[in-house]
């Protein structure tokens, strides 16, 4: 047995040695096998974000209108919505990243809504449910080739807050495709896009607004050299909009051809010649044809002296009236010293209104800016003096203004610059000329002593202090002549410790000659502003006394304002601002006094590492001895919770607008819950 046991152990050891020898690397050199190349990746799909959540929204609105001599009206609206949603973000490419690369955000869900309105006309209720889809898809095709393509499609849903009014919902759908060709000395881009914007509220169709826009363009740029460039652009656009569920619609089609040429020349290419040509044809509402031709030459005579010379041809045909303007003007800019800069301008204009009138206009201005450091700070002064002479000949007729810009807001009257404005011809629009504001709904025009004032309405689409552009016609007399003088002066001293007292003057004086049958009234105006502001790192206060000596609507006013950061830190921040104004209008022209006050407080606080609270409140008060009192309250408060993969946002909104002839109150609650599931996704998925 002992021998058998030993023999068995020896056999096992020998077998183990053989196995180890088989696994041991050979000492003899062996030929290496060629590496196997991985198969090229033909398709890539990366999931980067995945979530589920729900959103609920409740709005209650009460609108009461009081019109003298008519029955009072009352509307009470309720709007309740639930949205369950799931979304994913992905990206990748097909065949090769240079061939087709894509990025996409997709969101799907279900919606349930219920609406109810109670009014003096009766009660209505409605409910609906449907399928929700939101997306943002972008494709890049052949992006590394001389000719590349880009296509996109997106649909976005957002809440649009309004000051002192209930929020609106906005659904925006956009699609487009463009091609870009890049050569050695040129680039050409061709594109087409569609856009549809819908805004809707909860009082049936009162707040509904829709804008549909289509655009096709060709943009070609030549770069012959570093000093010689040319751009050619063709743009076709069709806009159609409707507002507040009314029968009013705005429909227009624009076709524009534009050329821009630039040439640098002279020593070190300091001189520049650029030419701008544009032809624009519009059909539909406000149809008009416009031609512009503007060559301009800039000459850099010395390091301190530069002159600019322009000729402008501006011609438009609207409403059967053709107007042609020819204008020459010259600017000279001279940096006389490090402290003094002088600018001079001179111009001449001839305007012809076909079969009506001729206008010749000459003028010029000189501007001086001086800054002088002192032992206490810096003294700065800016003086501008201008003169303008306009003479009309021919039969009395109309003259037209295009694109006159004004900021609407506050209690200070906003005058259109010309006298004799015809109110029915006043049109207002935004900067892009895609939104036409409605007179009587978004703004009102009031004529006082031959001058037209414009003011935004509280319930319209024009935001506080928004820049609005106006087109209008005004009456000019036969054989009238006006000589205008304008002076602007600003003097201020900025002390090192933060105080800046200042004085500002805006003055216009006129001398007129006119026909007795068609008078042209003198329009003199002087505005004096004496004030001071005191600034520190976290706060600022200021005060101003204003004298507006006007031939139409003079007044005196006092303005006080302040803003500051009450708390600033990683945990709590509170910012506040307030403005108080008192306007006293001249009793001889209009017996009227106005108090105007507005304050705003914004705060954000971190309650826990994962919980934030935020709030913003605005209060507006206006006491008008003629039009009555206006109160506005806008409060928005909420919480933001971000813990782990969970995000919760709760916003409560209260809006109140109390006008002399009505009252509008609204309460809104908006809850959004989102649970991130991205950690459950694989980093990437490849398909070969």
C-alpha positions in Angstrom: 0.0 0.0 0.0 2.8 2.4 0.8 4.4 1.7 -2.6 1.1 2.2 -4.4 0.5 5.5 -2.5 4.0 6.8 -3.3 3.5 5.8 -7.0 0.2 7.6 -7.1 1.8 10.8 -5.7 4.6 10.7 -8.2 2.2 10.3 -11.0 0.2 13.3 -9.8 3.3 15.4 -9.5 4.5 14.4 -13.0 1.1 15.3 -14.5 1.1 18.6 -12.7 4.6 19.3 -14.1 3.5 18.5 -17.6 0.6 21.0 -17.2 2.8 23.7 -15.9 5.3 23.1 -18.8 2.5 23.3 -21.3 1.4 26.7 -19.8 5.0 28.1 -19.6 6.1 30.4 -22.4 8.4 28.9 -24.9 11.9 30.1 -24.9 12.0 29.8 -28.7 11.1 33.0 -30.6 7.7 32.7 -32.3 6.2 34.8 -35.1 3.6 37.3 -33.8 0.1 37.2 -35.2 -1.0 40.5 -36.8 -3.5 42.5 -34.7 -7.1 42.3 -35.7 -8.4 45.7 -36.6 -11.7 46.5 -34.9 -14.7 46.9 -37.2 -15.5 50.6 -38.0 -18.2 52.1 -35.9 -21.1 52.7 -38.3 -23.8 53.9 -35.9 -23.6 55.5 -32.5 -26.4 56.2 -30.1 -25.6 57.9 -26.7 -28.3 58.4 -24.1 -27.2 61.3 -21.9 -30.4 62.2 -20.0 -33.6 60.4 -19.0 -36.3 61.6 -16.6 -40.0 61.3 -15.7 -42.2 63.8 -13.9 -45.4 65.7 -13.8 -46.6 69.3 -13.9 -49.7 70.8 -12.5 -51.0 74.3 -13.0 -54.0 76.2 -11.5 -55.0 79.7 -12.3 -57.9 81.7 -10.9 -58.7 85.1 -12.5 -61.4 87.7 -11.7 -61.9 90.6 -14.0 -64.4 93.3 -13.3 -65.1 96.3 -15.6 -66.9 99.5 -14.7 -67.9 101.8 -17.5 -70.0 104.9 -16.8 -73.4 104.6 -18.3 -73.1 100.9 -19.0 -73.7 97.7 -17.0 -70.8 96.5 -14.9 -69.3 93.2 -16.2 -67.7 90.4 -14.2 -65.7 87.4 -15.4 -64.4 84.7 -13.1 -62.2 82.0 -14.7 -60.7 78.8 -13.4 -58.0 76.8 -15.3 -56.7 73.5 -14.0 -54.1 71.4 -15.9 -52.2 68.2 -15.3 -49.3 67.0 -17.4 -47.4 63.7 -17.0 -44.2 63.6 -19.0 -41.1 61.5 -19.7 -38.1 62.8 -21.6 -34.8 61.6 -23.0 -31.8 63.3 -24.5 -29.6 61.5 -27.0 -27.0 62.0 -29.7 -24.7 60.3 -32.0 -23.9 59.8 -35.6 -24.7 57.5 -38.6 -21.9 55.8 -40.6 -19.4 58.6 -39.8 -19.5 61.8 -37.7 -18.6 63.8 -40.7 -21.5 62.4 -42.7 -24.5 62.7 -40.2 -24.3 63.8 -36.6 -27.5 64.3 -34.6 -28.6 65.6 -31.2 -32.2 65.3 -30.0 -34.3 66.0 -26.9 -37.6 64.1 -26.9 -40.4 64.5 -24.4 -43.8 62.7 -24.4 -46.7 62.8 -22.0 -50.4 63.1 -21.3 -52.4 66.2 -20.6 -55.7 66.8 -18.8 -57.3 70.2 -18.6 -60.5 71.7 -17.3 -61.7 75.3 -17.8 -64.6 77.2 -16.3 -65.9 80.7 -16.8 -68.6 82.4 -14.8 -69.8 85.8 -16.2 -72.9 88.0 -16.4 -73.6 86.4 -19.8 -73.7 82.9 -18.4 -71.5 80.0 -17.2 -69.4 77.7 -19.4 -67.2 74.7 -18.6 -65.0 72.6 -20.8 -62.5 69.8 -20.3 -60.1 68.1 -22.6 -57.3 65.5 -22.6 -54.6 64.7 -25.2 -51.1 63.6 -26.0 -48.1 65.9 -25.3 -45.0 66.0 -27.5 -42.0 68.3 -27.1 -38.8 68.0 -29.0 -35.6 69.7 -30.1 -33.8 67.8 -32.9 -30.7 69.0 -34.7 -28.9 67.4 -37.7 -25.5 68.2 -39.1 -24.8 66.6 -42.5 -21.4 66.7 -44.3 -20.2 69.2 -41.8 -16.5 68.7 -42.8 -17.2 69.1 -46.5 -17.2 72.2 -48.6 -21.0 72.0 -48.7 -22.7 71.2 -45.4 -26.3 71.0 -44.3 -28.1 71.7 -41.0 -31.7 70.9 -40.2 -33.6 71.4 -37.0 -37.1 71.0 -35.6 -38.2 72.1 -32.1 -41.3 72.6 -30.1 -41.1 74.5 -26.8 -43.7 75.1 -24.1 -43.0 77.9 -21.6 -44.8 80.2 -19.2 -44.7 83.9 -20.0 -45.1 86.1 -16.9 -46.7 89.5 -17.2 -46.4 92.4 -14.8 -49.5 92.8 -12.7 -51.4 90.3 -15.0 -51.8 86.6 -15.0 -49.2 84.5 -16.8 -49.7 83.2 -20.3 -48.6 79.9 -21.9 -46.5 80.0 -25.0 -46.1 77.1 -27.5 -43.4 77.7 -30.1 -42.8 75.4 -33.0 -39.9 76.0 -35.4 -38.4 74.0 -38.3 -35.7 74.9 -40.7 -33.0 73.7 -43.0 -29.9 75.5 -44.3 -27.0 74.8 -46.6 -23.5 76.3 -46.3 -21.0 76.3 -49.1 -17.4 77.5 -48.2 -14.9 78.3 -50.8 -11.5 79.9 -50.8 -12.8 83.4 -51.1 -16.6 83.1 -50.6 -19.3 81.6 -48.3 -22.9 81.0 -49.4 -25.7 80.2 -47.1 -29.2 79.2 -48.2 -31.9 78.6 -45.7 -35.7 78.1 -45.1 -37.5 78.2 -41.8 -41.0 78.0 -40.4 -42.1 79.4 -37.1 -45.4 79.3 -35.2 -45.9 81.0 -31.9 -49.1 80.6 -29.9 -49.9 82.4 -26.6 -53.0 81.6 -24.8 -54.6 82.4 -21.4 -57.5 81.1 -19.4 -60.3 83.6 -20.2 -61.5 81.9 -23.4 -59.8 83.7 -26.3 -59.2 87.1 -24.7 -55.4 86.6 -24.4 -54.9 84.4 -27.4 -52.2 85.5 -29.8 -50.7 83.7 -32.8 -47.7 84.5 -35.0 -46.9 82.5 -38.1 -43.7 83.3 -40.0 -42.0 81.7 -43.0 -38.6 82.8 -44.3 -36.3 81.9 -47.2 -32.9 83.6 -47.6 -29.7 83.5 -49.6 -26.6 85.1 -48.1 -23.5 85.3 -50.3 -20.2 86.8 -49.0 -17.2 87.5 -51.2 -13.8 88.1 -49.7 -11.6 89.2 -52.6 -8.9 90.3 -50.1 -8.4 91.5 -46.6 -9.4 95.0 -47.8 -12.1 94.2 -50.3 -15.4 92.5 -49.3 -18.9 92.1 -50.8 -22.1 90.7 -49.4 -25.3 89.9 -51.4 -28.5 89.0 -49.5 -32.0 88.0 -50.6 -34.6 87.6 -47.9 -38.3 86.5 -48.3 -40.5 86.6 -45.3 -44.3 86.1 -44.8 -45.8 87.0 -41.4 -49.4 86.5 -40.3 -50.6 87.2 -36.8 -53.8 87.5 -34.8 -54.3 89.1 -31.4 -56.5 88.5 -28.4 -59.1 86.4 -30.2 -60.4 89.4 -32.1 -61.1 89.7 -35.8 -58.0 91.8 -36.2 -55.2 90.1 -38.1 -51.9 91.3 -39.6 -50.7 89.8 -42.8 -47.7 90.9 -44.8 -45.1 89.5 -47.2 -41.6 91.0 -47.6 -39.1 90.5 -50.4 -35.8 92.3 -49.8 -32.6 92.4 -51.8 -29.5 93.9 -50.2 -25.9 94.5 -51.2 -23.1 95.7 -48.9 -19.7 96.6 -50.3 -16.5 97.5 -48.3 -13.2 98.7 -49.6 -10.2 99.8 -47.5 -7.5 101.9 -49.1 -4.9 104.5 -48.5 -1.8 104.3 -46.2 -2.1 101.4 -43.9 -5.7 101.0 -45.2 -6.9 103.7 -42.9 -9.6 104.9 -45.3 -12.8 103.1 -46.0 -15.5 103.2 -48.7 -18.6 101.2 -48.0 -21.9 101.2 -50.0 -25.3 100.0 -48.9 -28.1 99.2 -51.3 -31.5 97.8 -50.3 -34.8 97.3 -52.1 -37.7 96.1 -50.1 -41.2 95.2 -51.4 -44.0 94.5 -49.0 -47.5 93.2 -49.8 -50.6 92.9 -47.6 -51.2 95.2 -44.6 -49.0 98.3 -44.7 -47.8 97.4 -48.2 -45.0 99.6 -49.4 -41.9 99.6 -51.6 -38.6 101.0 -50.3 -35.4 101.8 -52.0 -32.2 102.8 -50.2 -28.8 103.7 -51.6 -26.1 104.9 -49.2 -22.5 105.3 -50.2 -20.2 106.4 -47.4 -16.5 107.3 -47.3 -14.5 107.5 -44.1 -11.1 109.3 -44.2 -8.6 109.0 -41.3 -6.6 112.2 -41.9 -4.5 112.0 -38.7 -4.5 109.9 -35.6 -6.8 112.5 -34.1 -9.0 113.7 -37.1 -11.5 111.6 -39.0 -14.2 112.7 -41.4 -17.2 110.8 -42.8 -19.1 111.8 -45.9 -22.4 110.2 -47.0 -25.0 110.4 -49.7 -28.4 108.8 -49.1 -31.2 108.1 -51.5 -34.4 107.0 -49.7 -37.5 106.3 -51.7 -40.7 104.7 -50.7 -44.2 104.2 -52.2 -47.1 103.6 -49.8 -50.8 104.1 -50.1 -50.4 105.5 -53.6 -48.0 108.2 -52.4 -44.4 108.2 -53.6 -41.8 110.0 -51.6 -38.2 110.6 -52.7 -35.5 111.9 -50.3 -31.9 112.9 -51.3 -29.6 113.7 -48.4 -25.9 114.7 -48.2 -24.2 114.9 -44.8 -20.7 115.2 -43.5 -19.2 114.5 -40.0 -15.9 115.5 -38.6 -14.5 114.0 -35.4 -11.5 115.7 -33.9 -9.8 114.5 -30.7 -8.3 117.9 -30.0 -6.6 116.9 -26.8 -6.8 114.0 -24.4 -9.5 116.0 -22.5 -11.4 117.5 -25.4 -13.3 115.9 -28.3 -15.1 118.0 -31.0 -17.6 116.7 -33.5 -19.2 118.7 -36.3 -22.0 117.7 -38.7 -23.6 119.4 -41.7 -26.4 118.1 -44.0 -28.8 119.0 -46.8 -32.0 117.3 -47.6 -34.5 117.5 -50.5 -37.8 115.6 -50.2 -40.4 115.4 -52.9 -43.9 114.0 -52.4 -45.2 113.2 -55.8 -47.7 115.7 -57.2 -47.9 117.4 -53.8 -45.0 119.2 -52.1 -41.3 119.8 -52.1 -39.3 120.2 -48.9 -35.7 121.6 -48.7 -33.9 121.2 -45.4 -30.5 122.4 -44.3 -28.8 122.0 -41.0 -25.9 121.1 -38.9 -24.6 120.7 -35.4 -21.4 120.9 -33.3 -20.7 118.7 -30.3 -18.0 119.2 -27.6 -17.1 116.8 -24.9 -14.6 117.8 -22.2 -13.3 115.8 -19.2 -11.0 117.2 -16.6 -9.6 115.3 -13.6 -9.6 117.3 -10.4 -8.2 116.8 -6.9 -11.7 115.6 -5.8 -12.7 113.5 -8.8 -13.5 114.3 -12.4 -15.5 117.1 -14.1 -17.2 116.3 -17.4 -19.2 118.5 -19.7 -21.0 117.8 -23.0 -22.5 120.6 -25.2 -24.4 120.1 -28.4 -25.8 122.9 -30.6 -27.8 122.3 -33.8 -29.7 124.3 -36.3 -32.3 123.1 -38.9 -34.0 125.1 -41.6 -37.0 123.5 -43.4 -39.0 125.1 -46.2 -42.0 123.7 -48.1 -43.4 124.7 -51.4 -46.3 123.5 -53.4 -49.8 122.6 -52.3 -50.4 121.7 -48.6 -50.1 118.0 -48.1 -48.8 115.2 -46.0 -45.3 114.3 -44.9 -44.4 110.8 -43.6 -42.2 109.6 -40.7 -40.9 106.0 -40.6 -39.4 104.2 -37.6 -39.5 106.9 -35.0 -38.5 105.2 -31.7 -39.8 105.9 -28.2 -39.7 104.1 -24.9 -43.2 103.9 -23.5 -43.7 103.8 -19.7 -43.9 106.0 -16.7 -46.1 109.2 -16.3 -43.9 111.5 -18.4 -45.8 112.3 -21.6 -44.3 110.8 -24.8 -44.7 113.1 -27.8 -44.4 112.2 -31.4 -41.8 114.6 -32.8 -43.9 116.3 -35.5 -47.0 118.5 -35.2 -50.2 118.0 -37.1 -50.1 114.2 -36.7 -53.0 112.4 -38.3 -54.0 109.9 -35.5 -55.5 107.3 -37.9 -52.2 106.9 -39.7 -50.2 106.0 -36.5 -48.8 102.5 -36.6 -46.6 101.0 -33.9 -44.5 97.8 -34.2 -41.5 96.1 -32.6 -37.9 96.3 -33.7 -38.1 93.3 -36.0 -41.4 94.6 -37.5 -42.9 91.1 -36.8 -45.5 92.3 -34.3 -47.9 95.1 -35.1 -49.3 96.8 -32.0 -53.0 97.7 -32.1 -54.1 101.2 -31.4 -56.7 101.3 -28.6 -55.7 97.9 -27.4 -51.9 98.1 -26.9 -51.5 101.9 -26.9 -53.6 105.1 -27.2 -52.9 108.3 -29.2 -54.2 111.6 -27.7 -53.9 114.9 -29.6 -53.3 118.0 -27.3 -53.0 121.4 -28.9 -51.8 119.9 -32.2 -49.3 117.6 -30.6 -49.8 113.8 -30.5 -48.9 111.9 -27.3 -48.7 108.1 -27.1 -49.1 105.9 -24.0 -49.1 102.2 -23.5 -52.1 100.5 -22.0 -51.7 98.4 -18.9 -53.4 95.4 -20.3 -51.7 95.4 -23.8 -48.6 93.7 -25.2 -46.2 96.6 -24.8 -43.9 96.0 -21.8 -42.9 98.8 -19.4 -40.2 101.0 -21.0 -40.2 98.8 -24.2 -38.8 100.5 -27.3 -41.6 100.9 -29.8 -41.3 102.1 -33.4 -43.9 104.4 -35.0 -44.9 105.2 -38.6 -47.3 108.1 -39.1 -48.2 111.0 -41.4 -48.5 114.6 -40.5 -49.9 117.7 -42.2 -47.5 120.4 -43.5 -48.6 123.8 -44.6 -48.2 125.4 -48.0 -45.2 127.6 -48.4 -44.3 127.1 -44.7 -40.8 127.8 -43.3 -39.4 126.7 -39.9 -36.1 127.5 -38.4 -35.3 125.3 -35.4 -32.4 125.6 -32.9 -31.6 122.8 -30.5 -29.2 122.9 -27.5 -28.2 120.0 -25.3 -26.0 120.5 -22.3 -24.8 118.1 -19.5 -22.4 119.1 -16.7 -21.5 116.7 -13.9 -18.8 116.2 -11.4 -18.0 112.7 -10.1 -16.5 112.9 -6.7 -14.2 110.2 -5.4 -16.5 109.4 -2.4 -19.5 108.6 -4.7 -21.4 111.8 -5.1 -22.2 113.1 -8.6 -24.2 116.3 -8.9 -25.3 117.2 -12.4 -27.3 119.7 -14.5 -28.9 118.8 -17.9 -30.6 121.0 -20.5 -32.6 120.0 -23.5 -33.9 123.1 -25.4 -35.6 123.6 -28.8 -36.7 126.9 -30.2 -38.5 127.6 -33.4 -39.2 130.6 -35.7 -42.0 129.9 -38.2 -43.5 131.5 -41.3 -46.6 130.1 -42.8 -49.8 130.6 -44.8 -52.8 131.9 -42.8 -54.9 129.1 -44.4 -52.6 126.4 -43.2 -50.7 127.5 -40.1 -47.6 125.9 -38.7 -47.5 126.6 -35.0 -44.3 127.4 -33.2 -43.2 124.5 -31.0 -40.7 125.6 -28.3 -39.5 123.4 -25.5 -37.0 123.5 -22.7 -36.3 120.8 -20.2 -34.1 121.5 -17.2 -32.9 118.7 -14.9 -31.0 119.4 -11.7 -30.0 116.5 -9.5 -27.5 114.3 -7.8 -26.8 110.7 -7.3 -24.7 109.0 -4.6 -23.2 105.6 -5.3 -21.5 103.0 -3.2 -20.6 99.4 -3.8 -24.0 97.9 -2.7 -26.4 100.8 -3.0 -27.3 104.0 -4.8 -29.7 106.9 -4.2 -30.6 109.9 -6.3 -32.8 112.9 -6.6 -33.8 115.2 -9.4 -35.8 118.4 -9.9 -37.2 118.7 -13.5 -38.7 121.7 -15.2 -40.4 120.9 -18.5 -41.3 124.2 -20.1 -43.3 123.2 -23.2 -45.7 125.1 -25.5 -48.2 122.3 -25.2 -48.0 120.4 -21.9 -45.5 122.0 -19.4 -44.9 120.6 -15.9 -42.6 120.6 -12.9 -41.5 117.3 -11.3 -39.5 115.8 -8.5 -37.9 112.4 -8.8 -36.4 110.3 -6.0 -34.9 106.8 -6.6 -32.8 104.3 -4.8 -31.6 100.7 -5.2 -29.4 98.5 -3.1 -28.4 95.0 -2.0 -29.7 94.5 1.5 -28.1 91.1 1.9 -25.4 89.5 -0.2 -23.9 86.1 0.5 -23.9 82.4 -0.5 -27.0 81.8 1.7 -29.2 84.9 1.5 -29.5 87.7 -1.1 -32.1 90.5 -1.0 -32.2 93.3 -3.6 -34.5 96.3 -3.5 -35.3 99.3 -5.6 -37.8 102.2 -5.4 -38.8 105.2 -7.5 -41.1 108.1 -6.4 -42.1 111.0 -8.7 -44.5 113.9 -8.4 -45.7 115.7 -11.5 -47.4 119.1 -11.3 -48.8 120.2 -14.7 -49.3 123.9 -15.4 -52.9 124.9 -14.5 -53.1 127.2 -17.6 -52.8 124.2 -19.9 -54.0 121.3 -17.8 -54.9 121.3 -14.2 -53.5 117.9 -13.2 -51.2 116.4 -10.6 -49.7 112.9 -10.6 -48.0 110.9 -7.9 -46.0 107.9 -9.3 -44.5 105.3 -7.1 -43.0 101.8 -7.7 -41.0 99.5 -5.6 -39.4 96.0 -6.2 -37.9 93.5 -3.8 -36.2 90.3 -4.9 -34.8 87.7 -2.5 -33.3 84.2 -2.6 -32.4 82.1 0.4 -30.9 78.7 1.0 -32.9 77.0 3.7 -31.0 73.7 3.5 -28.2 72.4 1.3 -30.9 71.0 -1.0 -33.7 73.5 -0.5 -34.0 77.1 -1.8 -36.7 79.7 -1.4 -37.1 82.6 -3.7 -39.6 85.5 -3.9 -40.1 88.7 -5.9 -42.7 91.4 -5.3 -43.5 94.6 -7.2 -45.9 97.3 -6.1 -47.0 100.2 -8.3 -49.2 103.2 -7.2 -50.3 106.0 -9.4 -52.5 108.9 -8.2 -53.8 111.0 -11.1 -56.0 113.9 -10.2 -57.8 113.6 -13.5 -57.7 109.9 -14.4 -57.9 108.4 -10.9 -55.8 105.9 -9.0 -54.0 102.9 -10.3 -52.7 100.0 -8.1 -50.6 97.1 -9.3 -49.3 94.2 -7.3 -47.1 91.4 -8.7 -45.9 88.7 -6.2 -44.1 85.5 -7.2 -42.8 83.2 -4.5 -41.7 79.5 -4.5 -39.4 76.8 -3.5 -36.7 74.8 -5.4 -35.7 71.4 -4.1 -32.8 69.5 -5.6 -32.0 66.3 -3.7 -30.3 63.4 -5.4 -32.1 62.6 -8.6 -35.3 64.6 -7.6 -36.1 68.1 -8.6 -39.2 69.9 -7.4 -40.2 73.5 -8.3 -43.2 75.2 -6.8 -44.2 78.7 -7.8 -47.2 80.7 -6.4 -48.1 83.9 -8.3 -50.5 86.7 -7.4 -51.3 89.5 -9.7 -53.6 92.5 -9.1 -54.2 95.5 -11.4 -56.7 98.0 -10.2 -57.6 100.6 -12.8 -60.1 103.5 -12.5 -62.6 101.5 -14.6 -61.9 98.0 -13.7 -60.2 95.4 -11.5 -58.1 92.4 -12.6 -57.0 89.8 -10.0 -55.3 86.5 -10.6 -53.8 83.7 -8.6 -51.7 80.9 -10.1 -50.0 77.8 -8.7 -47.4 76.0 -10.7 -45.8 72.7 -9.6 -43.2 70.9 -11.6 -41.7 67.5 -10.4 -38.9 65.8 -12.2 -37.1 62.5 -11.3 -33.8 62.0 -13.1 -33.2 58.4 -14.3 -30.0 59.0 -16.2 -28.0 56.8 -13.9 -30.0 53.8 -15.2 -28.8 54.3 -18.7 -25.7 52.7 -20.3 -23.1 55.2 -21.2 -23.4 54.5 -24.9 -24.8 51.9 -27.3 -23.0 51.0 -30.4 -24.4 49.2 -33.5 -22.0 47.8 -36.1 
